[in-house]
Amino acid sequence: MFGRLGGHCPEIKEEPVNETNSSGGDETRRKYVFVGGSPRSGTSLLGRNIARMENCSGLENTGVFEDEGQFLQDVYPTASAYGGSSRCGFDPRMHRTESSELLAPAKVARLRAAWHSYWDNSKSIFVEKTPENFLMTRFLQTAFSNSYFVVLRRHPVPVSMAGQRWTSNITSLNRMFQHWLHCYRLFEEDKEYLKHVYELSYEDYVENPDKYHEEIAAFIGTRLPEPPKEDRFRLVLQWRRPSLRVPDRAMEGPGTTHNKRYFDRWSYLLTKSPLKAYYRFIARKYEPEFARYGYSLIEGFAVNREIVEADSNLSALIGPVYCAGADLAALVRRSAVRTRGAVRRGLKALVPEFVRNRVRQARQDGETVRATRGVHASIVAAGPNQPVVPRTNR
């Protein structure tokens, strides 16, 4: 569907692998690969796999959520400062370009130093993944010469429904769909300014990961690694769940069933939900815009287009009321969750520091034990030439 360079699909010519030692200071031979796309679109998985390619280095063992570069620097605010990953794109400050005041030389140097302190500087291709990178491509291209961008898209239904699991930033599906469209419109506009950009869809990637790994490797001028005979695992910090155990060297395979449960849920909402009139209204409202990206909110679900269109005249009058109500309900829920969080933090502050440290250490020890169990069994079960499938894709 996608998988194109600069908006079209020319033949990809493989560049020679760069063996330059970046710590030697040859800035002109460094490459920076930034992976982005809507949250829950597979950016974490793809970013880790790119970092496993020859002569590439990613951000690893950082101790921050998903090893994302946004949490390892203090030059620009993170997505949470602008409403969280489900709403940040609506804030104009999140859309950063070459005119950003953050591109002052001292700030650029600080940003580069922050990430290079985690990269392996004996390599010459440096990989950083933050979903919101696709909202700041022009900024990153200016700050990092010789930048390459890999941008993922995924069907808006699973992206939006998965995003609603982050209750502190819960947003109505109406606004989630708006946000998806708004962010990719910004990227489409910015793409014209980029020198190196590669796009693919999550759905295509899941169907044939080897193909896209080969194409991306050629795009950034490297090769795929040989499958390791033995491997080690490391931990990637997850949000409100046990840390994810991922292989150091073996390529991870994307799961093939992640979309289905969300599609089943969307089918239910369109056909059996007490609020199905609301869901049919937003399906009709956004269908033409999502069709531009090759996605549909109606086709392929347990409802035919005629049924969805049947009450269009009535919904045109009360649909905006539905949307306003859904947005208000999400606001109330966000406020309640944040209030509970503030109370919990206040109570935690009353607990002596040494007690908090012991509890924290016990949790970390427990995660380490769980993560290291069955490592050899996992490798044997998968086989040395098979990808290891992770539990989640962000």
Secondary structure in CASP SS format (residue, H / E / C, confidence):
PFRMAT SS
TARGET T0000
AUTHOR 0000-0000-0000
METHOD secondary structure of the structure
MODEL  1
M C 1.00
F C 1.00
G C 1.00
R E 1.00
L E 1.00
G C 1.00
G C 1.00
H E 1.00
C C 1.00
P C 1.00
E C 1.00
I C 1.00
K C 1.00
E C 1.00
E C 1.00
P C 1.00
V C 1.00
N C 1.00
E C 1.00
T C 1.00
N C 1.00
S H 1.00
S H 1.00
G H 1.00
G C 1.00
D C 1.00
E H 1.00
T H 1.00
R H 1.00
R C 1.00
K E 1.00
Y E 1.00
V E 1.00
F E 1.00
V E 1.00
G E 1.00
G E 1.00
S C 1.00
P C 1.00
R C 1.00
S C 1.00
G C 1.00
T H 1.00
S H 1.00
L H 1.00
L H 1.00
G H 1.00
R H 1.00
N H 1.00
I H 1.00
A H 1.00
R C 1.00
M C 1.00
E C 1.00
N C 1.00
C E 1.00
S E 1.00
G C 1.00
L C 1.00
E C 1.00
N C 1.00
T C 1.00
G C 1.00
V C 1.00
F H 1.00
E H 1.00
D H 1.00
E C 1.00
G H 1.00
Q H 1.00
F H 1.00
L H 1.00
Q C 1.00
D C 1.00
V C 1.00
Y C 1.00
P C 1.00
T C 1.00
A H 1.00
S H 1.00
A H 1.00
Y H 1.00
G C 1.00
G C 1.00
S C 1.00
S C 1.00
R C 1.00
C H 1.00
G H 1.00
F H 1.00
D C 1.00
P H 1.00
R H 1.00
M H 1.00
H C 1.00
R C 1.00
T C 1.00
E C 1.00
S C 1.00
S C 1.00
E H 1.00
L H 1.00
L H 1.00
A C 1.00
P H 1.00
A H 1.00
K H 1.00
V H 1.00
A H 1.00
R H 1.00
L H 1.00
R H 1.00
A H 1.00
A H 1.00
W H 1.00
H H 1.00
S C 1.00
Y C 1.00
W C 1.00
D C 1.00
N C 1.00
S C 1.00
K C 1.00
S C 1.00
I E 1.00
F E 1.00
V E 1.00
E E 1.00
K E 1.00
T C 1.00
P H 1.00
E H 1.00
N H 1.00
F H 1.00
L H 1.00
M C 1.00
T H 1.00
R H 1.00
F H 1.00
L H 1.00
Q H 1.00
T H 1.00
A H 1.00
F C 1.00
S C 1.00
N C 1.00
S E 1.00
Y E 1.00
F E 1.00
V E 1.00
V E 1.00
L E 1.00
R E 1.00
R C 1.00
H C 1.00
P H 1.00
V H 1.00
P H 1.00
V H 1.00
S H 1.00
M H 1.00
A H 1.00
G H 1.00
Q C 1.00
R C 1.00
W C 1.00
T H 1.00
S H 1.00
N H 1.00
I C 1.00
T C 1.00
S C 1.00
L H 1.00
N H 1.00
R H 1.00
M H 1.00
F H 1.00
Q H 1.00
H H 1.00
W H 1.00
L H 1.00
H H 1.00
C H 1.00
Y H 1.00
R H 1.00
L H 1.00
F H 1.00
E H 1.00
E H 1.00
D H 1.00
K H 1.00
E C 1.00
Y C 1.00
L C 1.00
K C 1.00
H C 1.00
V E 1.00
Y E 1.00
E E 1.00
L E 1.00
S E 1.00
Y H 1.00
E H 1.00
D H 1.00
Y H 1.00
V H 1.00
E H 1.00
N C 1.00
P H 1.00
D H 1.00
K H 1.00
Y H 1.00
H H 1.00
E H 1.00
E H 1.00
I H 1.00
A H 1.00
A H 1.00
F H 1.00
I H 1.00
G C 1.00
T C 1.00
R C 1.00
L C 1.00
P C 1.00
E C 1.00
P C 1.00
P C 1.00
K C 1.00
E C 1.00
D C 1.00
R C 1.00
F E 1.00
R E 1.00
L E 1.00
V E 1.00
L C 1.00
Q C 1.00
W C 1.00
R C 1.00
R C 1.00
P C 1.00
S C 1.00
L E 1.00
R E 1.00
V E 1.00
P E 1.00
D C 1.00
R C 1.00
A C 1.00
M C 1.00
E E 1.00
G C 1.00
P C 1.00
G C 1.00
T C 1.00
T C 1.00
H H 1.00
N H 1.00
K H 1.00
R H 1.00
Y H 1.00
F H 1.00
D H 1.00
R H 1.00
W H 1.00
S H 1.00
Y H 1.00
L H 1.00
L H 1.00
T H 1.00
K C 1.00
S C 1.00
P C 1.00
L C 1.00
K H 1.00
A H 1.00
Y H 1.00
Y H 1.00
R H 1.00
F H 1.00
I H 1.00
A H 1.00
R H 1.00
K H 1.00
Y H 1.00
E H 1.00
P H 1.00
E H 1.00
F H 1.00
A H 1.00
R C 1.00
Y C 1.00
G C 1.00
Y C 1.00
S C 1.00
L C 1.00
I C 1.00
E C 1.00
G C 1.00
F C 1.00
A C 1.00
V C 1.00
N C 1.00
R H 1.00
E H 1.00
I H 1.00
V H 1.00
E H 1.00
A H 1.00
D C 1.00
S H 1.00
N H 1.00
L H 1.00
S H 1.00
A H 1.00
L H 1.00
I H 1.00
G H 1.00
P H 1.00
V H 1.00
Y H 1.00
C H 1.00
A H 1.00
G H 1.00
A H 1.00
D H 1.00
L H 1.00
A H 1.00
A H 1.00
L H 1.00
V H 1.00
R H 1.00
R H 1.00
S H 1.00
A H 1.00
V H 1.00
R H 1.00
T H 1.00
R H 1.00
G H 1.00
A H 1.00
V H 1.00
R H 1.00
R H 1.00
G H 1.00
L H 1.00
K H 1.00
A H 1.00
L H 1.00
V C 1.00
P C 1.00
E H 1.00
F H 1.00
V H 1.00
R H 1.00
N H 1.00
R H 1.00
V H 1.00
R H 1.00
Q H 1.00
A H 1.00
R H 1.00
Q H 1.00
D H 1.00
G H 1.00
E H 1.00
T H 1.00
V H 1.00
R H 1.00
A H 1.00
T H 1.00
R C 1.00
G C 1.00
V H 1.00
H H 1.00
A H 1.00
S H 1.00
I H 1.00
V H 1.00
A H 1.00
A H 1.00
G C 1.00
P C 1.00
N C 1.00
Q C 1.00
P C 1.00
V E 1.00
V C 1.00
P C 1.00
R C 1.00
T C 1.00
N C 1.00
R C 1.00
END
